[in-house]
Amino acid sequence: NTLHDSGIGLAIFSKQFIAYARLALLLKINPQDVQSSGILTTEEIESLNNILQNTSSEQIIKMIISFSKAQNDIKHSPIPQLPLELAIIGLSK
């Protein structure tokens, strides 16, 4: 609700989250490619690596799939934030 109530576009948020999760997955699978691409700074890579220490590739894939579905569902939901809320709840199990 906080995102929606503050006027942040939920579709834009989910798109950016998916892009960030994709980078996290790429960093987890092939760190050299991400480091050499220049997409992230050294500090951003270090910060993301700290987060990824306790996150598996499978968990990141589940996040991407869940948020991709939620992003599509936002367009048709009578409550726009509901698909994102359900995605988060589903991932927290």
C-alpha positions in Angstrom: 0.0 0.0 0.0 2.8 2.4 0.8 4.2 2.4 -2.8 0.7 2.8 -4.3 -0.4 5.5 -1.8 2.8 7.5 -2.4 2.1 7.6 -6.1 4.8 5.3 -7.3 3.8 3.4 -10.4 3.4 -0.2 -9.5 4.2 -1.5 -13.0 7.3 0.7 -13.1 8.4 -0.6 -9.7 7.9 -4.2 -10.6 9.7 -3.7 -13.9 12.7 -2.2 -12.1 12.6 -4.9 -9.4 12.7 -7.6 -12.1 15.6 -5.9 -13.8 17.5 -5.7 -10.5 16.7 -9.3 -9.7 18.0 -10.3 -13.2 21.3 -8.5 -12.5 21.5 -10.3 -9.1 21.0 -13.6 -10.9 23.6 -12.8 -13.5 26.0 -11.8 -10.7 25.3 -15.0 -8.9 25.9 -17.2 -12.0 28.6 -15.3 -13.8 30.1 -12.5 -11.6 32.9 -11.7 -14.1 30.4 -10.7 -16.8 28.6 -8.3 -14.5 31.8 -6.8 -13.2 33.3 -6.3 -16.6 30.0 -4.9 -18.1 30.2 -1.7 -16.0 26.4 -1.8 -15.4 27.1 -1.7 -11.6 29.7 0.1 -9.7 32.2 -1.8 -7.5 30.3 -0.6 -4.4 26.9 -1.8 -5.8 28.4 -5.2 -6.7 29.8 -5.5 -3.1 26.5 -4.5 -1.6 24.6 -6.9 -3.9 27.0 -9.7 -3.1 26.4 -9.3 0.6 22.7 -9.7 0.0 23.3 -12.7 -2.3 25.3 -14.6 0.3 22.1 -16.0 1.8 20.1 -16.2 -1.5 20.2 -19.1 -4.0 19.9 -18.8 -7.7 16.6 -20.7 -7.4 15.2 -18.1 -5.0 16.1 -15.3 -7.4 14.5 -17.2 -10.3 11.3 -17.6 -8.2 11.3 -13.8 -7.5 11.7 -13.0 -11.2 8.9 -15.4 -12.2 6.6 -14.2 -9.4 7.1 -10.5 -10.1 6.8 -11.0 -13.8 3.4 -12.6 -13.3 2.4 -9.8 -10.9 3.5 -7.2 -13.3 1.1 -8.6 -16.0 -1.7 -9.0 -13.4 -1.5 -5.4 -12.3 -3.1 -4.3 -15.5 -6.3 -6.4 -14.9 -6.6 -6.2 -11.1 -9.4 -4.2 -9.5 -6.9 -3.5 -6.7 -3.6 -2.6 -8.4 -1.3 -3.4 -5.5 -2.8 -6.9 -4.9 -0.7 -8.8 -7.4 2.5 -7.5 -5.9 1.3 -8.2 -2.4 0.4 -11.8 -3.3 3.8 -12.2 -5.0 5.6 -11.1 -1.8 3.4 -13.3 0.4 4.0 -16.3 -1.9 7.8 -15.7 -1.8 7.9 -15.4 2.0 6.7 -19.0 2.5 
